[in-house]
Amino acid sequence: DIPAKRHHRTDLTYLTAPEVTALLAAPEQDSAAGQRDHAMIQLAVTTGLRVSELTALTPADVHLGTGPHVACTGKGRKRRITPLDQQTVATTRRHLTGLPADTPVVFPTRTETRMSTDAVARRLTQHVTAAATSCPTLATKNVTPHALRHTAAMRLLQAGIDITVIALWLGHQSIETTQIYLHADMSTKERALERTAPTGVQPGRYQPASDKLLTFLQSLWLCRSAAHPRLPPLRASPTST
């Protein structure tokens, strides 16, 4: 019955579209490690997989044929499937082509073992530092592997995807967990503000800026009145639309 201790929540960190583009261009893809990091960032931003789910992916979990998707086991040993877009399919296929046939994981280390969470964080920090030269806003953000998961969720939310679908996409057990993205999305709040009336303005009726439409409708009525003289005359109101 003891309630949880309250604490201050930090702001949600996610990347904008220009920042994602700069980050994807940072790894040097002429090396095996750079190609691996590029594919890993692309997959993380698209699917929103947790870092533990990314590093545990095996080649058998990645399906790049008809209906491309990745399958992973998340929290609570729940198995879920996430679809892939064409760009992610092309990047992942190019990365898998360069791996040995007996590689146990999709994103291996130099010794073909599973990457640790710290190793992924270090590689990501290195690429963020390189990308900050072309996109200075990255230097002001604490970009962690989990920030890529937040980025995937915010991309879906800003595309107009329902919050319940995003919860299913990320593998959240409760929709309450997904609601943090609603609070972090400023564009949703800005659209709500645009629908409100400006403060300090006297309410009034709509006044048309031009009477071209009324003139056109009146000319049509006159033509009809000439054919039917018994019709009553048209009375145009200044507040008509």
Disulfide bonds with the S-S distance in Angstrom:
none
